[in-house]
Amino acid sequence: MKFDPKEVLAEVASGTSFVCAMCIKYWKGKDLRNRKNWPDFLRWNQLCSAEKPCGSPFAGDVFSEYEGPLTSLERICFVCGKDSEYGVRVRNLVRVIGICEKHKNWFKHFYPNFKEKLKPINFKAREILK
């Protein structure tokens, strides 16, 4: 699948995370919604066509069902797609998800006790990814 940069940026501007906007399952789900042809097994998930729960660190996940061209989710901010400055680890999952300086403080708004739910990594992502 080829992603249209204008469509991806429009989705991000409307509040969709950059990673979701770059996911084949997201666009497939959007197409199903637009055609009002949503299969029963996906009724729990009104955002994309992933058959299992998936989401950002704000939802306690690491985009576990992501399918698309992004190969290194720690190098970009999952919210806006810009270069990451920090890495975040959710629960005890191995995958590190990148986040930029602008969006790292959003965790405080989503999770007042975010230090218990999310484990911010105390190093800049760039330093470990060289």
MOGISUL-V579930 format. One record per run of one state. SS is the DSSP state (H for helix, E for strand, - for the rest). FROM is the first residue (numbers start at 1). TO is the last residue. If there is no record, write none. Layout:
BEGIN
((SS;FROM;TO) (SS;FROM;TO))
END
This chain:
BEGIN
((-;1;4) (H;5;13) (-;14;17) (H;18;21) (-;22;23) (H;24;34) (-;35;39) (H;40;42) (-;43;56) (H;57;59) (-;60;75) (E;76;76) (-;77;82) (E;83;83) (-;84;85) (E;86;90) (-;91;95) (E;96;99) (-;100;100) (H;101;104) (-;105;105) (H;106;110) (-;111;113) (H;114;117) (E;118;124) (H;125;128) (-;129;130))
END
